[in-house]
Amino acid sequence: MRNVIEYFFGFIEKRELSNIFPPDLEDDKFHAFYRYVNKESHSISQNIFDTKEFDYSIFKEGLRLVFEKNGYSKHYKKMMKS
């Protein structure tokens, strides 16, 4: 998910990742998702310790919110069907 967000917003849209996260992700349930996506790609080994907090449905909801709140709802829906 981090790669999808980084590629789409960073490389295609030329936006800083720090500017794409909606306030909705400040909710406690998205804490692990937000932390995971914001980790530098070189610190992946730390993410191994976060697996106890990994809930795929919450991560998927977080991904959806990132795209929807940035105006890319149609793109998200199209890509999720692929």
N, CA, C and O atoms as a CHARMM CRD file, in Angstrom:
* protein
*
  328
    1    1 MET  N      0.82900  -1.19600   0.00000 PROA 1      0.00000
    2    1 MET  CA     0.00000   0.00000   0.00000 PROA 1      0.00000
    3    1 MET  C      0.86800   1.25200   0.00000 PROA 1      0.00000
    4    1 MET  O      0.55400   2.25000  -0.65000 PROA 1      0.00000
    5    2 ARG  N      1.96500   1.17400   0.74400 PROA 2      0.00000
    6    2 ARG  CA     2.85500   2.33100   0.76600 PROA 2      0.00000
    7    2 ARG  C      3.39800   2.60400  -0.63300 PROA 2      0.00000
    8    2 ARG  O      3.48400   3.75600  -1.05600 PROA 2      0.00000
    9    3 ASN  N      3.76400   1.54600  -1.34500 PROA 3      0.00000
   10    3 ASN  CA     4.28500   1.71800  -2.69600 PROA 3      0.00000
   11    3 ASN  C      3.24800   2.31700  -3.63200 PROA 3      0.00000
   12    3 ASN  O      3.58000   3.15000  -4.47600 PROA 3      0.00000
   13    4 VAL  N      2.00500   1.90400  -3.49200 PROA 4      0.00000
   14    4 VAL  CA     0.92500   2.44400  -4.33000 PROA 4      0.00000
   15    4 VAL  C      0.76500   3.93700  -4.06500 PROA 4      0.00000
   16    4 VAL  O      0.70400   4.73900  -4.99700 PROA 4      0.00000
   17    5 ILE  N      0.70000   4.30000  -2.79400 PROA 5      0.00000
   18    5 ILE  CA     0.53700   5.71300  -2.42600 PROA 5      0.00000
   19    5 ILE  C      1.73800   6.52100  -2.87500 PROA 5      0.00000
   20    5 ILE  O      1.59200   7.59800  -3.45200 PROA 5      0.00000
   21    6 GLU  N      2.93100   5.99700  -2.60900 PROA 6      0.00000
   22    6 GLU  CA     4.15500   6.72000  -2.97300 PROA 6      0.00000
   23    6 GLU  C      4.25900   6.90200  -4.48300 PROA 6      0.00000
   24    6 GLU  O      4.60600   7.98500  -4.95600 PROA 6      0.00000
   25    7 TYR  N      3.96000   5.84900  -5.24300 PROA 7      0.00000
   26    7 TYR  CA     4.06000   5.93800  -6.69700 PROA 7      0.00000
   27    7 TYR  C      3.01900   6.91100  -7.25600 PROA 7      0.00000
   28    7 TYR  O      3.34800   7.81100  -8.02900 PROA 7      0.00000
   29    8 PHE  N      1.77100   6.72000  -6.85700 PROA 8      0.00000
   30    8 PHE  CA     0.70400   7.54100  -7.43300 PROA 8      0.00000
   31    8 PHE  C      0.85800   9.01300  -7.05900 PROA 8      0.00000
   32    8 PHE  O      0.87700   9.87900  -7.93300 PROA 8      0.00000
   33    9 PHE  N      0.96800   9.29100  -5.77400 PROA 9      0.00000
   34    9 PHE  CA     1.01400  10.69000  -5.34400 PROA 9      0.00000
   35    9 PHE  C      2.40000  11.31300  -5.50500 PROA 9      0.00000
   36    9 PHE  O      2.50900  12.49500  -5.83300 PROA 9      0.00000
   37   10 GLY  N      3.44100  10.54700  -5.28200 PROA 10     0.00000
   38   10 GLY  CA     4.79400  11.08500  -5.36600 PROA 10     0.00000
   39   10 GLY  C      5.32400  11.22800  -6.77300 PROA 10     0.00000
   40   10 GLY  O      5.85600  12.27400  -7.14300 PROA 10     0.00000
   41   11 PHE  N      5.17700  10.16700  -7.56700 PROA 11     0.00000
   42   11 PHE  CA     5.76200  10.17500  -8.90300 PROA 11     0.00000
   43   11 PHE  C      4.80300  10.68300  -9.98000 PROA 11     0.00000
   44   11 PHE  O      5.20600  11.45000 -10.85400 PROA 11     0.00000
   45   12 ILE  N      3.56600  10.27200  -9.92600 PROA 12     0.00000
   46   12 ILE  CA     2.60700  10.69000 -10.95500 PROA 12     0.00000
   47   12 ILE  C      2.06600  12.08500 -10.67300 PROA 12     0.00000
   48   12 ILE  O      2.07000  12.94800 -11.55000 PROA 12     0.00000
   49   13 GLU  N      1.60000  12.30300  -9.44300 PROA 13     0.00000
   50   13 GLU  CA     0.99800  13.59400  -9.09100 PROA 13     0.00000
   51   13 GLU  C      2.01700  14.61700  -8.58200 PROA 13     0.00000
   52   13 GLU  O      1.68400  15.79000  -8.41400 PROA 13     0.00000
   53   14 LYS  N      3.24900  14.18200  -8.33700 PROA 14     0.00000
   54   14 LYS  CA     4.33100  15.07600  -7.86800 PROA 14     0.00000
   55   14 LYS  C      3.94700  15.82100  -6.58500 PROA 14     0.00000
   56   14 LYS  O      4.14400  17.03100  -6.47200 PROA 14     0.00000
   57   15 ARG  N      3.39900  15.07900  -5.62800 PROA 15     0.00000
   58   15 ARG  CA     2.99300  15.66800  -4.35200 PROA 15     0.00000
   59   15 ARG  C      3.81000  15.06000  -3.22600 PROA 15     0.00000
   60   15 ARG  O      4.26000  13.91700  -3.31100 PROA 15     0.00000
   61   16 GLU  N      3.99200  15.83200  -2.18200 PROA 16     0.00000
   62   16 GLU  CA     4.67200  15.34200  -0.98400 PROA 16     0.00000
   63   16 GLU  C      3.71400  14.43600  -0.21600 PROA 16     0.00000
   64   16 GLU  O      2.54000  14.76700  -0.04800 PROA 16     0.00000
   65   17 LEU  N      4.21000  13.30600   0.24500 PROA 17     0.00000
   66   17 LEU  CA     3.34700  12.38800   0.99200 PROA 17     0.00000
   67   17 LEU  C      2.78000  13.03900   2.24600 PROA 17     0.00000
   68   17 LEU  O      1.67000  12.71100   2.66600 PROA 17     0.00000
   69   18 SER  N      3.51000  13.93200   2.83300 PROA 18     0.00000
   70   18 SER  CA     3.04000  14.57700   4.06300 PROA 18     0.00000
   71   18 SER  C      1.80100  15.44300   3.83700 PROA 18     0.00000
   72   18 SER  O      1.13900  15.83300   4.79900 PROA 18     0.00000
   73   19 ASN  N      1.48200  15.74800   2.58300 PROA 19     0.00000
   74   19 ASN  CA     0.34100  16.61700   2.28200 PROA 19     0.00000
   75   19 ASN  C     -0.89400  15.86900   1.78500 PROA 19     0.00000
   76   19 ASN  O     -1.87300  16.50100   1.38700 PROA 19     0.00000
   77   20 ILE  N     -0.86700  14.56200   1.80000 PROA 20     0.00000
   78   20 ILE  CA    -1.99800  13.83200   1.22100 PROA 20     0.00000
   79   20 ILE  C     -2.88200  13.13100   2.24700 PROA 20     0.00000
   80   20 ILE  O     -3.94400  12.62000   1.89100 PROA 20     0.00000
   81   21 PHE  N     -2.47000  13.09500   3.50500 PROA 21     0.00000
   82   21 PHE  CA    -3.23100  12.34600   4.49000 PROA 21     0.00000
   83   21 PHE  C     -4.34700  13.18900   5.09100 PROA 21     0.00000
   84   21 PHE  O     -4.09100  14.22700   5.70100 PROA 21     0.00000
   85   22 PRO  N     -5.60200  12.73500   4.91400 PROA 22     0.00000
   86   22 PRO  CA    -6.74000  13.49600   5.43300 PROA 22     0.00000
   87   22 PRO  C     -6.81600  13.41200   6.95900 PROA 22     0.00000
   88   22 PRO  O     -6.29600  12.47100   7.55800 PROA 22     0.00000
   89   23 PRO  N     -7.45800  14.38500   7.57800 PROA 23     0.00000
   90   23 PRO  CA    -7.61800  14.37700   9.03800 PROA 23     0.00000
   91   23 PRO  C     -8.30200  13.10100   9.55400 PROA 23     0.00000
   92   23 PRO  O     -8.09700  12.71300  10.70400 PROA 23     0.00000
   93   24 ASP  N     -9.10700  12.45200   8.71200 PROA 24     0.00000
   94   24 ASP  CA    -9.78800  11.21600   9.10900 PROA 24     0.00000
   95   24 ASP  C     -8.79700  10.16400   9.60900 PROA 24     0.00000
   96   24 ASP  O     -9.14000   9.34100  10.45800 PROA 24     0.00000
   97   25 LEU  N     -7.56900  10.18900   9.08400 PROA 25     0.00000
   98   25 LEU  CA    -6.58000   9.17900   9.45300 PROA 25     0.00000
   99   25 LEU  C     -5.95200   9.43800  10.81800 PROA 25     0.00000
  100   25 LEU  O     -5.11400   8.66100  11.27500 PROA 25     0.00000
  101   26 GLU  N     -6.35200  10.52400  11.46600 PROA 26     0.00000
  102   26 GLU  CA    -5.85500  10.79100  12.81400 PROA 26     0.00000
  103   26 GLU  C     -6.60000   9.95300  13.85000 PROA 26     0.00000
  104   26 GLU  O     -6.18900   9.88300  15.00900 PROA 26     0.00000
  105   27 ASP  N     -7.69000   9.32300  13.43500 PROA 27     0.00000
  106   27 ASP  CA    -8.44300   8.43600  14.31400 PROA 27     0.00000
  107   27 ASP  C     -7.50800   7.31600  14.79800 PROA 27     0.00000
  108   27 ASP  O     -6.67900   6.82500  14.03100 PROA 27     0.00000
  109   28 ASP  N     -7.63900   6.92400  16.03900 PROA 28     0.00000
  110   28 ASP  CA    -6.77200   5.90700  16.62800 PROA 28     0.00000
  111   28 ASP  C     -6.73400   4.60600  15.83200 PROA 28     0.00000
  112   28 ASP  O     -5.69700   3.94500  15.77500 PROA 28     0.00000
  113   29 LYS  N     -7.84800   4.23600  15.22200 PROA 29     0.00000
  114   29 LYS  CA    -7.87000   2.95000  14.51600 PROA 29     0.00000
  115   29 LYS  C     -6.94400   2.93700  13.29600 PROA 29     0.00000
  116   29 LYS  O     -6.55700   1.86700  12.82600 PROA 29     0.00000
  117   30 PHE  N     -6.58400   4.12400  12.78000 PROA 30     0.00000
  118   30 PHE  CA    -5.68700   4.20300  11.63200 PROA 30     0.00000
  119   30 PHE  C     -4.23400   4.44200  12.02700 PROA 30     0.00000
  120   30 PHE  O     -3.38300   4.65200  11.16300 PROA 30     0.00000
  121   31 HSD  N     -3.94600   4.41000  13.32400 PROA 31     0.00000
  122   31 HSD  CA    -2.59700   4.73000  13.80000 PROA 31     0.00000
  123   31 HSD  C     -1.53400   3.82200  13.15400 PROA 31     0.00000
  124   31 HSD  O     -0.51500   4.32100  12.67500 PROA 31     0.00000
  125   32 ALA  N     -1.75300   2.51800  13.13400 PROA 32     0.00000
  126   32 ALA  CA    -0.77400   1.59100  12.55400 PROA 32     0.00000
  127   32 ALA  C     -0.63400   1.82800  11.04600 PROA 32     0.00000
  128   32 ALA  O      0.47800   1.80700  10.51700 PROA 32     0.00000
  129   33 PHE  N     -1.74700   2.05300  10.35900 PROA 33     0.00000
  130   33 PHE  CA    -1.69600   2.32500   8.91400 PROA 33     0.00000
  131   33 PHE  C     -0.89700   3.59300   8.63400 PROA 33     0.00000
  132   33 PHE  O     -0.01000   3.59200   7.78100 PROA 33     0.00000
  133   34 TYR  N     -1.20200   4.65800   9.34000 PROA 34     0.00000
  134   34 TYR  CA    -0.53100   5.94000   9.14300 PROA 34     0.00000
  135   34 TYR  C      0.96800   5.80800   9.41500 PROA 34     0.00000
  136   34 TYR  O      1.79200   6.31300   8.65300 PROA 34     0.00000
  137   35 ARG  N      1.30700   5.12900  10.49900 PROA 35     0.00000
  138   35 ARG  CA     2.71000   4.93400  10.85100 PROA 35     0.00000
  139   35 ARG  C      3.42300   4.10000   9.78400 PROA 35     0.00000
  140   35 ARG  O      4.54600   4.41400   9.39000 PROA 35     0.00000
  141   36 TYR  N      2.76900   3.04300   9.32400 PROA 36     0.00000
  142   36 TYR  CA     3.35500   2.15800   8.31800 PROA 36     0.00000
  143   36 TYR  C      3.61900   2.90700   7.00800 PROA 36     0.00000
  144   36 TYR  O      4.70500   2.79500   6.44000 PROA 36     0.00000
  145   37 VAL  N      2.64600   3.65800   6.53300 PROA 37     0.00000
  146   37 VAL  CA     2.77200   4.36100   5.25800 PROA 37     0.00000
  147   37 VAL  C      3.79400   5.48900   5.34700 PROA 37     0.00000
  148   37 VAL  O      4.45600   5.80100   4.35700 PROA 37     0.00000
  149   38 ASN  N      3.93000   6.09400   6.50300 PROA 38     0.00000
  150   38 ASN  CA     4.85600   7.20900   6.65500 PROA 38     0.00000
  151   38 ASN  C      6.28500   6.80500   6.96800 PROA 38     0.00000
  152   38 ASN  O      7.16300   7.66500   7.03300 PROA 38     0.00000
  153   39 LYS  N      6.53700   5.54000   7.16000 PROA 39     0.00000
  154   39 LYS  CA     7.90900   5.09500   7.40700 PROA 39     0.00000
  155   39 LYS  C      8.73500   5.31600   6.15500 PROA 39     0.00000
  156   39 LYS  O      8.25100   5.13900   5.03700 PROA 39     0.00000
  157   40 GLU  N      9.96800   5.69900   6.35000 PROA 40     0.00000
  158   40 GLU  CA    10.87900   5.80200   5.21200 PROA 40     0.00000
  159   40 GLU  C     11.06600   4.40400   4.65500 PROA 40     0.00000
  160   40 GLU  O     11.07900   3.43100   5.41000 PROA 40     0.00000
  161   41 SER  N     11.21100   4.29400   3.35100 PROA 41     0.00000
  162   41 SER  CA    11.31900   2.97900   2.72900 PROA 41     0.00000
  163   41 SER  C     12.55000   2.21200   3.20800 PROA 41     0.00000
  164   41 SER  O     12.61000   0.99200   3.05100 PROA 41     0.00000
  165   42 HSD  N     13.52600   2.89700   3.78600 PROA 42     0.00000
  166   42 HSD  CA    14.73200   2.22600   4.26200 PROA 42     0.00000
  167   42 HSD  C     14.57200   1.65700   5.66900 PROA 42     0.00000
  168   42 HSD  O     15.47300   0.97300   6.15500 PROA 42     0.00000
  169   43 SER  N     13.46300   1.91800   6.32500 PROA 43     0.00000
  170   43 SER  CA    13.29000   1.38300   7.67900 PROA 43     0.00000
  171   43 SER  C     12.23000   0.29400   7.73000 PROA 43     0.00000
  172   43 SER  O     11.50700   0.16400   8.71800 PROA 43     0.00000
  173   44 ILE  N     12.14400  -0.47400   6.67700 PROA 44     0.00000
  174   44 ILE  CA    11.13000  -1.51800   6.58200 PROA 44     0.00000
  175   44 ILE  C     11.27400  -2.55100   7.69300 PROA 44     0.00000
  176   44 ILE  O     10.26600  -3.08700   8.15300 PROA 44     0.00000
  177   45 SER  N     12.49100  -2.84900   8.13900 PROA 45     0.00000
  178   45 SER  CA    12.66700  -3.87500   9.16500 PROA 45     0.00000
  179   45 SER  C     11.87500  -3.54400  10.43000 PROA 45     0.00000
  180   45 SER  O     11.41200  -4.45800  11.11300 PROA 45     0.00000
  181   46 GLN  N     11.71000  -2.27200  10.75800 PROA 46     0.00000
  182   46 GLN  CA    10.92400  -1.88400  11.92900 PROA 46     0.00000
  183   46 GLN  C      9.46300  -2.29400  11.76700 PROA 46     0.00000
  184   46 GLN  O      8.79100  -2.59300  12.75400 PROA 46     0.00000
  185   47 ASN  N      8.97400  -2.31000  10.54100 PROA 47     0.00000
  186   47 ASN  CA     7.57200  -2.65400  10.29600 PROA 47     0.00000
  187   47 ASN  C      7.25500  -4.09600  10.66300 PROA 47     0.00000
  188   47 ASN  O      6.09400  -4.43600  10.88800 PROA 47     0.00000
  189   48 ILE  N      8.26600  -4.94100  10.72700 PROA 48     0.00000
  190   48 ILE  CA     8.04800  -6.32900  11.11600 PROA 48     0.00000
  191   48 ILE  C      7.42900  -6.38700  12.51100 PROA 48     0.00000
  192   48 ILE  O      6.59700  -7.25000  12.78900 PROA 48     0.00000
  193   49 PHE  N      7.83400  -5.47200  13.37900 PROA 49     0.00000
  194   49 PHE  CA     7.33700  -5.46300  14.74700 PROA 49     0.00000
  195   49 PHE  C      5.91600  -4.91000  14.84300 PROA 49     0.00000
  196   49 PHE  O      5.28300  -5.02900  15.89200 PROA 49     0.00000
  197   50 ASP  N      5.41100  -4.31600  13.78300 PROA 50     0.00000
  198   50 ASP  CA     4.07000  -3.74500  13.79100 PROA 50     0.00000
  199   50 ASP  C      2.99700  -4.75500  13.37000 PROA 50     0.00000
  200   50 ASP  O      1.81400  -4.41600  13.35500 PROA 50     0.00000
  201   51 THR  N      3.38300  -5.97500  13.03300 PROA 51     0.00000
  202   51 THR  CA     2.40600  -6.92500  12.50300 PROA 51     0.00000
  203   51 THR  C      1.28400  -7.23000  13.49200 PROA 51     0.00000
  204   51 THR  O      0.17500  -7.56200  13.07400 PROA 51     0.00000
  205   52 LYS  N      1.54700  -7.12600  14.78300 PROA 52     0.00000
  206   52 LYS  CA     0.48200  -7.40500  15.75200 PROA 52     0.00000
  207   52 LYS  C     -0.65500  -6.39700  15.63100 PROA 52     0.00000
  208   52 LYS  O     -1.78000  -6.67600  16.04400 PROA 52     0.00000
  209   53 GLU  N     -0.36400  -5.22000  15.06200 PROA 53     0.00000
  210   53 GLU  CA    -1.37600  -4.18000  14.90200 PROA 53     0.00000
  211   53 GLU  C     -1.98400  -4.18100  13.50000 PROA 53     0.00000
  212   53 GLU  O     -2.84500  -3.35400  13.20100 PROA 53     0.00000
  213   54 PHE  N     -1.55100  -5.08900  12.65100 PROA 54     0.00000
  214   54 PHE  CA    -1.99600  -5.08800  11.26500 PROA 54     0.00000
  215   54 PHE  C     -3.40100  -5.65800  11.15400 PROA 54     0.00000
  216   54 PHE  O     -3.65100  -6.81000  11.50900 PROA 54     0.00000
  217   55 ASP  N     -4.30600  -4.83700  10.65600 PROA 55     0.00000
  218   55 ASP  CA    -5.66800  -5.25800  10.37900 PROA 55     0.00000
  219   55 ASP  C     -5.94000  -4.84900   8.93800 PROA 55     0.00000
  220   55 ASP  O     -6.12400  -3.66800   8.64200 PROA 55     0.00000
  221   56 TYR  N     -5.96300  -5.83300   8.04700 PROA 56     0.00000
  222   56 TYR  CA    -6.06200  -5.55300   6.62300 PROA 56     0.00000
  223   56 TYR  C     -7.27100  -4.68200   6.28900 PROA 56     0.00000
  224   56 TYR  O     -7.16500  -3.79300   5.44400 PROA 56     0.00000
  225   57 SER  N     -8.40700  -4.91300   6.92500 PROA 57     0.00000
  226   57 SER  CA    -9.60500  -4.13300   6.59300 PROA 57     0.00000
  227   57 SER  C     -9.41900  -2.65500   6.95200 PROA 57     0.00000
  228   57 SER  O     -9.90300  -1.78200   6.23200 PROA 57     0.00000
  229   58 ILE  N     -8.72700  -2.36800   8.04900 PROA 58     0.00000
  230   58 ILE  CA    -8.47900  -0.97500   8.42900 PROA 58     0.00000
  231   58 ILE  C     -7.45400  -0.34800   7.49400 PROA 58     0.00000
  232   58 ILE  O     -7.59100   0.81800   7.12400 PROA 58     0.00000
  233   59 PHE  N     -6.42400  -1.10500   7.10500 PROA 59     0.00000
  234   59 PHE  CA    -5.43500  -0.59300   6.16000 PROA 59     0.00000
  235   59 PHE  C     -6.10800  -0.29200   4.81100 PROA 59     0.00000
  236   59 PHE  O     -5.83000   0.73000   4.18300 PROA 59     0.00000
  237   60 LYS  N     -6.98300  -1.18300   4.38600 PROA 60     0.00000
  238   60 LYS  CA    -7.69200  -0.98400   3.12000 PROA 60     0.00000
  239   60 LYS  C     -8.60200   0.24600   3.20400 PROA 60     0.00000
  240   60 LYS  O     -8.69500   1.01400   2.24700 PROA 60     0.00000
  241   61 GLU  N     -9.25800   0.42900   4.32100 PROA 61     0.00000
  242   61 GLU  CA   -10.10200   1.61200   4.51400 PROA 61     0.00000
  243   61 GLU  C     -9.24800   2.88400   4.50600 PROA 61     0.00000
  244   61 GLU  O     -9.65000   3.89800   3.93700 PROA 61     0.00000
  245   62 GLY  N     -8.08800   2.83200   5.12700 PROA 62     0.00000
  246   62 GLY  CA    -7.17000   3.96900   5.13200 PROA 62     0.00000
  247   62 GLY  C     -6.72300   4.31500   3.72200 PROA 62     0.00000
  248   62 GLY  O     -6.67600   5.49000   3.35600 PROA 62     0.00000
  249   63 LEU  N     -6.39600   3.30600   2.93000 PROA 63     0.00000
  250   63 LEU  CA    -5.99100   3.52500   1.53900 PROA 63     0.00000
  251   63 LEU  C     -7.11800   4.20300   0.76100 PROA 63     0.00000
  252   63 LEU  O     -6.88700   5.14600   0.00500 PROA 63     0.00000
  253   64 ARG  N     -8.33600   3.70800   0.95900 PROA 64     0.00000
  254   64 ARG  CA    -9.49000   4.29500   0.28500 PROA 64     0.00000
  255   64 ARG  C     -9.65900   5.76600   0.67300 PROA 64     0.00000
  256   64 ARG  O     -9.89900   6.61300  -0.18800 PROA 64     0.00000
  257   65 LEU  N     -9.53500   6.06300   1.95200 PROA 65     0.00000
  258   65 LEU  CA    -9.67900   7.44700   2.41600 PROA 65     0.00000
  259   65 LEU  C     -8.62500   8.37000   1.80100 PROA 65     0.00000
  260   65 LEU  O     -8.92800   9.50400   1.43000 PROA 65     0.00000
  261   66 VAL  N     -7.40400   7.88700   1.69700 PROA 66     0.00000
  262   66 VAL  CA    -6.33700   8.70600   1.10500 PROA 66     0.00000
  263   66 VAL  C     -6.73000   9.10500  -0.31400 PROA 66     0.00000
  264   66 VAL  O     -6.60800  10.27200  -0.68900 PROA 66     0.00000
  265   67 PHE  N     -7.19900   8.14500  -1.10000 PROA 67     0.00000
  266   67 PHE  CA    -7.57500   8.45100  -2.48100 PROA 67     0.00000
  267   67 PHE  C     -8.84000   9.29700  -2.54900 PROA 67     0.00000
  268   67 PHE  O     -8.88300  10.27800  -3.29200 PROA 67     0.00000
  269   68 GLU  N     -9.85800   8.94100  -1.79600 PROA 68     0.00000
  270   68 GLU  CA   -11.12200   9.68200  -1.84500 PROA 68     0.00000
  271   68 GLU  C    -10.96200  11.13300  -1.39100 PROA 68     0.00000
  272   68 GLU  O    -11.45200  12.04700  -2.05400 PROA 68     0.00000
  273   69 LYS  N    -10.28900  11.34400  -0.28400 PROA 69     0.00000
  274   69 LYS  CA   -10.15800  12.69600   0.27000 PROA 69     0.00000
  275   69 LYS  C     -9.25800  13.59000  -0.56900 PROA 69     0.00000
  276   69 LYS  O     -9.24300  14.80800  -0.38900 PROA 69     0.00000
  277   70 ASN  N     -8.50500  12.98600  -1.48600 PROA 70     0.00000
  278   70 ASN  CA    -7.65700  13.76700  -2.38100 PROA 70     0.00000
  279   70 ASN  C     -8.27300  13.91200  -3.77500 PROA 70     0.00000
  280   70 ASN  O     -7.62900  14.40700  -4.70000 PROA 70     0.00000
  281   71 GLY  N     -9.53400  13.47300  -3.91200 PROA 71     0.00000
  282   71 GLY  CA   -10.24600  13.65700  -5.16800 PROA 71     0.00000
  283   71 GLY  C    -10.02400  12.57100  -6.20300 PROA 71     0.00000
  284   71 GLY  O    -10.25200  12.80000  -7.39100 PROA 71     0.00000
  285   72 TYR  N     -9.58600  11.39300  -5.78000 PROA 72     0.00000
  286   72 TYR  CA    -9.31200  10.30500  -6.72400 PROA 72     0.00000
  287   72 TYR  C    -10.16900   9.07900  -6.44800 PROA 72     0.00000
  288   72 TYR  O     -9.70200   7.94600  -6.56700 PROA 72     0.00000
  289   73 SER  N    -11.40800   9.30800  -6.08400 PROA 73     0.00000
  290   73 SER  CA   -12.32400   8.22200  -5.77700 PROA 73     0.00000
  291   73 SER  C    -12.52200   7.29300  -6.97900 PROA 73     0.00000
  292   73 SER  O    -12.49900   6.07100  -6.83300 PROA 73     0.00000
  293   74 LYS  N    -12.71500   7.86900  -8.15400 PROA 74     0.00000
  294   74 LYS  CA   -12.91600   7.05200  -9.36400 PROA 74     0.00000
  295   74 LYS  C    -11.69200   6.19800  -9.66200 PROA 74     0.00000
  296   74 LYS  O    -11.81300   5.02800 -10.02500 PROA 74     0.00000
  297   75 HSD  N    -10.52500   6.78700  -9.50900 PROA 75     0.00000
  298   75 HSD  CA    -9.28200   6.03200  -9.76800 PROA 75     0.00000
  299   75 HSD  C     -9.15600   4.86400  -8.78100 PROA 75     0.00000
  300   75 HSD  O     -8.81300   3.74800  -9.17100 PROA 75     0.00000
  301   76 TYR  N     -9.43300   5.13000  -7.51700 PROA 76     0.00000
  302   76 TYR  CA    -9.36000   4.08500  -6.50000 PROA 76     0.00000
  303   76 TYR  C    -10.30200   2.93300  -6.85000 PROA 76     0.00000
  304   76 TYR  O     -9.89800   1.77000  -6.84700 PROA 76     0.00000
  305   77 LYS  N    -11.55000   3.26200  -7.15100 PROA 77     0.00000
  306   77 LYS  CA   -12.53800   2.23400  -7.46800 PROA 77     0.00000
  307   77 LYS  C    -12.14400   1.42600  -8.70100 PROA 77     0.00000
  308   77 LYS  O    -12.30400   0.20500  -8.72900 PROA 77     0.00000
  309   78 LYS  N    -11.62900   2.11300  -9.71600 PROA 78     0.00000
  310   78 LYS  CA   -11.20300   1.42700 -10.93500 PROA 78     0.00000
  311   78 LYS  C    -10.04900   0.48800 -10.64800 PROA 78     0.00000
  312   78 LYS  O    -10.05700  -0.64800 -11.12200 PROA 78     0.00000
  313   79 MET  N     -9.06800   0.92100  -9.89300 PROA 79     0.00000
  314   79 MET  CA    -7.90200   0.09500  -9.61700 PROA 79     0.00000
  315   79 MET  C     -8.22900  -1.07300  -8.69000 PROA 79     0.00000
  316   79 MET  O     -7.60800  -2.13100  -8.79300 PROA 79     0.00000
  317   80 MET  N     -9.17800  -0.90200  -7.80300 PROA 80     0.00000
  318   80 MET  CA    -9.53800  -1.98000  -6.89700 PROA 80     0.00000
  319   80 MET  C    -10.29700  -3.09200  -7.62500 PROA 80     0.00000
  320   80 MET  O    -10.34700  -4.22700  -7.14900 PROA 80     0.00000
  321   81 LYS  N    -10.87800  -2.77100  -8.75900 PROA 81     0.00000
  322   81 LYS  CA   -11.57700  -3.79700  -9.55100 PROA 81     0.00000
  323   81 LYS  C    -10.59800  -4.63100 -10.36600 PROA 81     0.00000
  324   81 LYS  O    -10.90800  -5.76200 -10.74300 PROA 81     0.00000
  325   82 SER  N     -9.42900  -4.08600 -10.63800 PROA 82     0.00000
  326   82 SER  CA    -8.43800  -4.78200 -11.48800 PROA 82     0.00000
  327   82 SER  C     -7.91700  -6.02700 -10.83700 PROA 82     0.00000
  328   82 SER  O     -7.08300  -6.72300 -11.41600 PROA 82     0.00000
